[in-house]
Amino acid sequence: MATSVVDVHQLQKLRPLGKLEEFSSARHHLGFFLNVGISTSYTYESDGPTDLRESIFSALSEVIQHHPILSTIPVDEDSPTPYFARLPKINLEDAVVFTSRQKSFDGQSEDPELDSLLEKQHNTNFKAHYGSLPFWRLFILSDPESENKFVASFIYHHALGDGASGIVFQKHFYSALMATPLPLKSKIISPPTMTLLLNLELLHPLPIPAPPSSTPSNPWTAGLIHVPMRTVIQTLIIPKDLTSQFLHTCRARSTTLTSTLSVLIARTLAEVLPLDARVFKGTIPVNIRRFLPRDRVTDDDMGVWIDTMPIYYCRENLSVETLWKEAQRTRDVISTYLASSGQPSSGQFMNVARMKQRGDMRELFLSMVGQERDSTFEISNLGVVKVDEAGSGAWKMGGFGFSRSAFAAGAVFSIGVITGCDGCLNLGFSWQEGMMERKVTRSIVEGVSAEIERVVGQ
């Protein structure tokens, strides 16, 4: 850990990290994976005056008071027994960074300035000023012509929240802005004293599932696991009209956006990579809040309640003619998993339960160095963001982006998928620098874009 004047072991101890939280704590400490980000565009449309900075600080204070996890940090990440501790105070001026764009952004095309900011942040851990700063940061990227039009990028440690938690943060931040909160007397705020929500292991029995059945062997994984790691970020924005057509096409073919995108990614890899890349393994994270006690965890809570499931694709099944058949097969695999996880009679088996069998997560990751990666790509779809107040009042919420660090021991590349209030589909690609040539990664991003346009035009 970085040198700090704060003795973190004197902070109020809350509870141990669960195994899923420990998973992200260990990989953050070792530099295998650093953080997650949800970026959202905001516009202040009222003719009345507003002080942007004061509004943001006040709204942020409201969000912190509702979510106690935002006032905590993992302590002893470098040990087998990490735990959460509460910060005694948060200086909002240290947690929020204001910056301005060089050029205006229309929301419908590439955004290299935001990508540059995100890439830097996804390569920056939370070890600096340890014990003084929270394990999250908020970046306000303002339009050069009007500071009342900005993107708020919430970057946070993955042990504090999953992808859905980032949406929860942005929704509550938006609601607080809409409420026109009063200016704060001080930018140094005291955290709430609420009890932390329970970790997954305390909310679900998590019976261990049976070992997976036989699967295609030797999926393409680019190269061996190695550190140190540097993340590269590139965002693909699909315009509103094309997004709408794409969703309509998926529904007309009796499949889903996630299932279709997964196949399109595999198809693109088959086009871009050499013929000896025969099998591609996808990993699909799943929000499992629906399977937890609703009186303990809701869709408006922040925490880590996710699972992942695998899906395999063979090159010979990725032709244009078999595209929709593969998409429907993918849909069925996801549906079967969700059905078996959600029915009490099935035992509610979840793959994440296997983490209970893991010992020290640090030793697990270090043992992976020099080994083959587990999967080819990961696609995590957070769905369509809907806000009841959108379009009313002084503030308007627009586009969303979902970005993440690369994972040195995970998939070769990841895609964070989200559709914002502006109707645009946003695909956030991330990968470890050096795993693939830049011309290959560029071809993958461009290929996925071309595949979406092609299926819509069929």
N, C-alpha and C positions, 0 to 999 in steps of 0.2 A: 504494500500500500504506500501511497505517497506520504511524505512527511507532513504532519499536521500539528498545530498547536493545541488541538482538541484531543482529549483523551476519550476516545469513543466508548471505551468500556465503562465510563462513568455516566453515559447516556441511559435514559430509562429503557430497560429491556422489556420487550413486548412478547414475542413468541418465536420459537424456532422456525426456520424456513421449512416448508414441505419439500418433498423430493423434486417436484416439478419446479418449484422456485429455486431450489438448490442447483438444479440443472443449469439455469441461466446465471446464477451467482458464480458458479465455478468457471463457466466459460468466459464470463466477463473478467474475472480475476486473471485467467490465463491468457486472455487476448484472443480467444477462439471466436467470440461473438460479443459485440459491445452494447447494442441498443436497438430500439424500434422507434419509428416516427410516424405520426399522423399530421399531415399538413392540410390546412383549410383556408380558403379565401373568404375574406370578409369585406363588406362595403357599408359605409355609413352614408345613408341616403337622405337624411333629414336636412332641411335648410337651417335648422337651429345649430348653435355652436356646440362643439364638443372638444374636450381635451383628450386626445387619443391616449396619451400615456397614463393619465389619471384613470381613464375608463378601463384600460387594460389591467392596471394594477388592482383596482377595486374589484373587477370581475374575477381576476385570478384569486384574490383573497377569498372570495365567496366559494370558488371551486375547492380550494384547499380545505375549507371548513367542512365541506360535505364528504371528503374522501380522505380518511386518516392515513391511507397508504402513501399519500404524497408528502407526508411529513416524516417518513421513516427512511432509514438506510439499512442495507445489510451490513452486519458487523461480523468479523472473522470469516470473510470470504475465502481466506487462505487456510481454512481449517475444515475438518470434516463435520463441524457442528456450527454452521452460521446461524445467526438469528437477526430479527428485526429490532432496531432501536429507534426511539423517537428523538428527532431533533428538538432542542429547546426553543428554537426560533428559526424563522426563514426571512432573510432579507430579499424582498422581491426585486430590488434593483440589481442584485447579484444573479438572480435566477432568470431574468428577462433581458434579452439583447435586442436592441432596435437597430435596424439597418435599412438602407434604401437601395432600390434597384437602379441599375444604369439605364434600363429601357422599360417601357410599359409592357405589360403582358396581357394578351387577349383571352387567355384561358382555354383556347381551342387548339393549341399547337405545342411544339416543344418549348420547354422552359429551362434553358441552360443555366440561368442564374440561380434558380431554386435547386437544380440538380447539383450545382457546385457547392451551395451551402449545405445540402443534405450529405453529400459525399464527405465533406470535412467533418460534419458532426457524427456520421456513422463510423468515422475513424478516430473519434475522441471518446475515451472512457470517462468514468466518473470518479477517478482516484484523486484528482486535483482538489485541494482544500477539503480533504476527507474529514467529515464530521462537522463541517461548516456549511457546505452546500447540499441541497437535496440531490437525489439521484434522478433528476430530470432537468430539462432546460426548455425555455420557450423563446423562440426566435420570431421577431416581427419584421417581415420583409415588406416594406412599403413601396407603393407606386411612386415614381419620381415626380409625378404631376399632382398627386394628392395623397397625403398620408392617411386619409380616411379610406383608402383602398389598400388592403394589405393581405399577406398570407401569414398565418400563425402556424409555425411548425413546432409541435410538441414532441420532444425527443426524450425517451425515458428508458430506464433499465428494465429488462424484460422480466425480472423477478417482481417488479411492482405491478405489472399489468400485461395482458395479452393484447392482440391487435384490437379487439372489440373495446378494450378499456380506453384506447386512444380516442375512439369515437365518443365514448361516454364523456371523456374530458372535454372534447370540443363542443358537444351538445350543451353541457353545463356551463361552459365558458360563454357560449352564445346566449343562453338564457339569462346569464348574469349581465351581459352587455345590454340585452333587451330591457332588463329591469331598471336601467339607468342608476346604478349604485352610486352612493355618495362617495366623494373623495376620501381617501384614507388619511387619518391623522398622522400615521407613520407607515413607512414602507417595510418596517420590521414587524412581522406579525407572529403571534403565538399560535402553535398548532392546536388542533382540536384534541380533546382528551378521550375521544371515542375508542372503543376496543377495535382492534384490527379484525377484519373478516377472516373466517377460517380458511385454511388451505384445503386443497382438493382431498387429501387423504382423510381429513376430519369430516368431510361432507358426503363421502361416498365410500362404500365398503371396498370397491375396486378389486373384485376377484380376479385372479391371474388368468388370462386367456390361454387356451391351448397353443402350442407352438404352431406357427404358420404352416400351411400345406406347401407342397412343392411349388416353386415359382421359377420363372425363366432365369437362367444363370447368366452371370457376368454382364450386368448392365453397364453401359458406357458411363464412366465417371471421371474422364479427363486426365486424372493423375493422382498421385499419392497425397495423403493429408500432410500438410506442413504448416509451420508457423515460423516467423511472424507473419501476420496477415494484414493486408490492406484491402479495403472495400472499394469497389467501383460502382457508381450509381448511374443509371440511365432510365428516364421516364418516357413512356409512350402514352400519349393522350389521344383517345378516340373521340372525335367530335360527336356532339349530341345526336344529330340525325343518324349518323352511322351506328352509334351505340343502340339507338332505338330499333333500327333495322336488324341489327345483329341479334338483339334479344328476341325480336319477333321471329326471326329465322330459327333460333334455337327452340323456341316453344312450338313452332310449326312442325319441327322434326322430332317432337316429343323428347326433348332433352333439355339440359340446363346450360347456363353460361359457363359455370365451372367445368362441367364435363366436356363441353365443346372446346373451351380454351385449352384444356389439358391435352386433348388430341391434336389441336392445331400446333401446340408447342412441340409435341413429339414429331408431327409431320415436318415441321420446320427443321428440326434436328436431323431427320432422315435426309432432307435435301442438302443441308449444309455440311454434315460430317461425312467422313469416308465410309465406304460400304462395309468395312469390318465393324462399324458401330451398329450392331444388330438389335440390341435390346435397350430400352430406355425405361428407367424406373422413376415414376413421379411420386411425390409425397404430398398429401393434401391435409393440412391442419383443419380441425373441426372444433367449433365452439360447442362445449358440452354443458353450458349453463342450464339448458333445457332438462338435463338429467339430474340436476341437483335440487335439494329442497328449496322451493321458491320463497319460503319464509326466511331463508338464510342468505340466498344469493339471487339477485334479480338482474335484468338486462341493464339496469342503471348503476350497477356496482363496478368498481375497479378491482381487478385481481387477475390471477392466472388460472383459468379453467378451460384448458384446451387438450385435445388429443390429436393424433395424426394417424392417417391410414395410407397404405401403399397402393399403387396401381402400376401395372406393367404394360408396356407397348412393344410389340415386335415389328421390325421394319416392314416385313411382308404384309402386315395388316394395315398399313398407313397410306394406302393409295387414295386417290380422289373418290373412287367408287365405294370404298369401305369406310369413308370418314364418318358418316352418320351412324353406321352400325357400331363403330368403335365408341362414338360419343354416347350412344344409348347403353353400351356395355359399361362404360364408365359411370353413367348415371345409376345403373343397377347396382354396381359395386358400392357406390356411396350410399344408396338407399338401403341396401342390405346391412351395411355396417351400422347406420343410424337406427335401423329397426332393431337389430340385435343388441345395441347398446342401451336402447330406451325401454325395452320390455322387461319387467321384473322376472317374467318366466324364463327369459333367456339367460338370466344371471347378470345382465348388464355388463358384459365384458367390454373393457376398453383397453386398447393397446398401451395407454399410458400407465396402466397398473403395473406393467413390468418394471417400472422405475423403482418400485418398492424392493425389488431384488438387487438393486444396485447398491454398492457400498459407497466409498468416497468418490464423489463425482470428479474431483480433480485427477485422481488416479485413473479413472475411466478415460478421460480426455487425453491425458498424457500417453496412455497405452495405445491410443489410436494413431499417433504420429508415425508416419511411414507406412500406414496401412491404406487400403483402398477406401474411397468414400462409400457411403451407404446408398446414395441415390443420385440420379441425374439432375432432376429439377424439383423444386418445391413450388406449389401454387397455392396461395392463401387468399381466398376471396371473402372480404368482409361484407359484401352485398351492397345494396343501395341504401344510402343514407337519406332518411326522411325526418324532417323536423316540422312539427305542427305550426310553428310560428313563421316558417320561411315565407318571405315575400311580404310580411306585414311589419309595421313598426319602422324604427329608424335604421335598424341593422338588417343586412341581408347576408345569408350564408350561401356560398357558391361551390366551387370545385373542391374535391378532396384528393389527397394522395396518400398512399400507404407505402412506406419505405423501411428497409431494415439493413442492418449490417450483413455482410456475407458471413457464413458459418464455416469455419475452417474444417470442421469434421462433419459437415452436413452435405447438402446437395451442391452440385457444381455451381448452379445459379438458382436464385429465388425470384419469384414474381409476386409482389403484393398487389392485389386487385381490389379496387373499390370504385363505386359509382357515386359521384357527389350530387349535391342538390342542383347543380347545373345540368345534370343529365349526361355528363361526359364520363366515359369509362377510362379509368386511370390505371396503367400497368407500371408498377415500379420494379425494374430489374436491378438485381445486385449480384455481384460475383467477386471472388477473390482475385485480385490482380495477379497475373501470371499463369492462371489456370488455363486460360484460352487466349489465343491471339486476338487483338482488338478487331481485326477484320472478321473473325468468326463471331464474336459477340455482337458486332454491328449487324452482321448478316442474320443473326437470330432475332434481334429486335425488329429489323426491317421485314424479316420473313413472317413473323407473327402478325405484323400490321397488314402485310399483303394477303395473308391467309384470311383474315377477318373480312377484308374488302372482297375477296374472291367468293367466300361462301354467301355473303350478302347479295352478290351479283348473280348467283346461280338462278 
